[in-house]
Amino acid sequence: MTVLVIFNHPPYDGTAVTWNALRLIKQSQSAGMEVRIFLMNEAIDLAREQAQPGGGEDVHAMLLEAVAAGAEAKLCKTCIGRCSVNPAPFAPEVQVGTMPELVDWLAGSDRVLTF
């Protein structure tokens, strides 16, 4: 089964939305599912190489662990220029993606989840 997870939520907003999504991704991978991750809007900051503000779970590290375990991860090319003011560089493990690529992933997925 192929699962597409689309993140739209800012990763460091004081909620556990991103952390819970990444926990679900890890469990899905453990169950043998293929996982694809697409970061949109302020969620692109999840791919930034930076110290996590305020402590807590290191969701950036969790994203990179998912990629190391086989997940494909992309961030929205358009969102880079319009949704974030954070100047930190992106992790090289996360590629820049486009809307046509997201549509291809959507067509090839058995399940789509948004966070």
C-alpha positions in Angstrom: 0.0 0.0 0.0 1.2 3.5 -0.9 0.4 6.3 1.5 0.8 10.0 0.6 1.0 12.4 3.5 0.6 16.1 2.8 1.7 18.5 5.4 0.2 22.0 5.4 0.5 22.8 9.1 3.5 24.8 10.5 5.8 22.4 12.3 6.6 24.6 15.3 3.3 26.1 16.3 3.0 24.6 19.8 0.7 21.7 18.8 1.5 18.1 18.3 0.0 17.9 14.8 3.3 17.4 13.0 4.7 15.1 15.6 1.7 12.8 15.5 1.8 12.7 11.7 5.4 11.7 11.8 4.6 9.0 14.4 2.0 7.7 12.0 4.5 7.7 9.2 7.0 5.7 11.2 4.3 3.1 12.2 3.1 2.9 8.5 6.7 2.2 7.4 7.0 -0.4 10.1 3.9 -2.1 8.7 5.5 -2.3 5.3 3.7 0.6 3.6 5.4 2.8 1.1 5.2 6.4 2.3 5.5 9.7 0.3 5.7 13.0 2.0 4.8 16.4 0.4 5.4 19.6 2.4 3.3 22.6 1.5 2.7 26.1 2.9 4.5 26.7 6.2 5.1 23.0 6.6 8.1 23.5 4.3 9.9 24.6 7.5 9.9 21.0 8.6 12.7 20.4 6.0 14.8 23.3 7.2 18.1 22.5 8.9 17.6 24.4 12.1 17.5 23.9 15.8 13.9 23.2 17.0 12.6 26.2 18.8 11.5 25.7 22.4 12.7 22.1 22.8 10.3 19.2 22.5 10.4 16.5 20.0 12.8 17.0 17.1 10.3 16.7 14.2 13.0 17.6 11.7 15.0 14.6 12.8 11.9 12.4 12.6 11.3 13.5 9.0 14.9 12.6 8.1 14.5 9.2 9.8 11.4 8.6 7.7 13.4 9.4 4.6 16.3 7.2 5.7 13.7 4.4 6.2 12.6 4.7 2.5 10.1 7.5 2.4 10.2 10.0 -0.5 9.9 13.6 0.6 9.4 16.7 -1.4 8.6 20.3 -0.6 6.5 22.6 -2.8 8.6 24.7 -5.1 6.0 27.5 -5.2 5.7 27.6 -1.4 9.4 28.2 -0.9 9.0 31.7 -2.3 5.7 32.6 -0.7 5.1 30.8 2.6 8.2 31.1 4.7 10.6 33.7 6.0 13.0 31.3 7.6 16.4 31.6 5.9 17.8 28.3 7.1 18.7 25.9 4.3 16.7 22.8 3.4 17.9 19.3 4.2 19.4 17.8 1.1 17.4 14.6 1.7 14.2 16.5 0.8 13.8 17.4 -2.8 12.0 20.3 -4.3 8.7 19.2 -5.9 6.1 20.6 -8.1 2.3 20.5 -8.3 2.4 18.1 -11.3 4.6 15.8 -9.3 2.2 15.9 -6.4 -0.7 15.0 -8.8 1.4 12.0 -10.0 1.9 10.9 -6.4 -1.8 11.4 -5.7 -2.8 9.2 -8.7 -0.4 6.5 -7.5 -1.4 6.4 -3.9 -3.9 4.1 -2.2 -4.4 6.6 0.7 -3.9 10.3 1.1 -3.6 12.0 4.5 -3.3 15.7 5.2 -2.0 17.3 8.3 
